């Protein structure tokens, strides 16, 4: 991406960078919008911790589906990524055409509470029944939620790209993640022990867990309404959505750096495929109790907050490319440690299992930095298209998720986790081929070379 002719980067720290549009109404209110977006994500996180993809959601499915449900767990990453990747490609242009993107963000956050309510009702009706068809209904609601969540991520990235400059997006990540992790952990410590030990039975009270999640998502939607977002000057009309996949392919063809980025993202997606199997390793192989899920949830959430203290400032000061590389390589520790547990004595492995979830705290930050890097490599008008294209390509490895679920049952947990480590290391090495957008911004400060230079 090249800067507009004659445009230079001002030296004042408050001045917008090249790919953040100068706007007399946005700039004075940037700090307010940053705080509101952070509060929104804090509330959203307080709900999200109760439905973590690595712990609570697969545990719910296992409780309904019964023993040896690895093949069903294997469908969870497929549905997760399909929902987050395909719909955004077809709705990116519609979001771009909206004059105020915050209303899409508010609506999608609020609508996310509906599948949570459905999960609560299903659990009340089919708790502990071990019926495959009930598990399929759970997977259907799971897919519905992630369709909404994929569109939510697209709208959040677009709103962030419009209202927050690139060199402050790391600060937003730090504030929202760090200050969201600890309140979320406190609520989990307060509420989850009672809900994971339901009175009069051995099964968790999943209906209360998902009711809480839905309420938090609805409240987070209300916070979005407090954002100050002026309407775009000229919103293009929405045309029939027939060329969206072609547009994504065209973006990949003309931008070599985008092609390299999606390779990095696809390789990284391998670690997301195995997320549902970590809690199965703990409950099935290591014979831990239901109450251990609370420790895993809190450990992972607090780890995200602590890591964000370093990740946010590092991304703002040294760039998203370096930060992405370090995080991807760091995320390989989770599957590596999980594989090593299976070689330890049972008692020791059970006592150390929580460390897996400490390393899993890195993974959500990779996804945030991946979004921020994508926002930096294109013009603001292309943000929805680039974000949806990267999200679509991340979905490719998820096609192998049912196979991974089968491999967990038929081969071993250890084989799956070690293969994941290899793919993550390869993904980290591929980041050395990515461009660094900060070089472009730095070069813009220097005088243009003369004809004889």
Secondary structure, 3 states (H helix, E strand, C coil): CCCCCCCCCCCCCCCCCCCCCCCCCCHHHHHHHHHHHHHHHHHHHHHHHHHCCCCHHHHHHHHHHCCCCHHHHHHHHHHHHHHHHHHHHHHHHHHHHCCCCHHHHHHHHHHHHHHHHHHHHHHHHHCCCCCHHHHHHHHHHHHHHHHHHHHHHHHHHHHHHHHCCHHHHHHHHHHHHHHHHHHHHHHHHHHHHHHHCCCCCCCCCHHHHHHHHHHHHHHHHHHHCCCCCCCCCCCCCCCCCCCHHHHHHHHHHHCHHHHHHHHHHHHHHHHHHCCHHHHHHHHHHCCCCCCHHHHHHHHHHHHHHHHHHHHHHHHHHHCHHHHHHHHHHHHHHHHHHHHHHCCCCHHHHHHHCHHHHHHHCCHHHHHHHHHHHHHHCCCHHHHHHHHHHHHHHHCHHHHHHHHHHHHHHHCCHHHHHHHHHHHHHHHHHHHHHCCCHHHHHHHHHCCCCCCCC
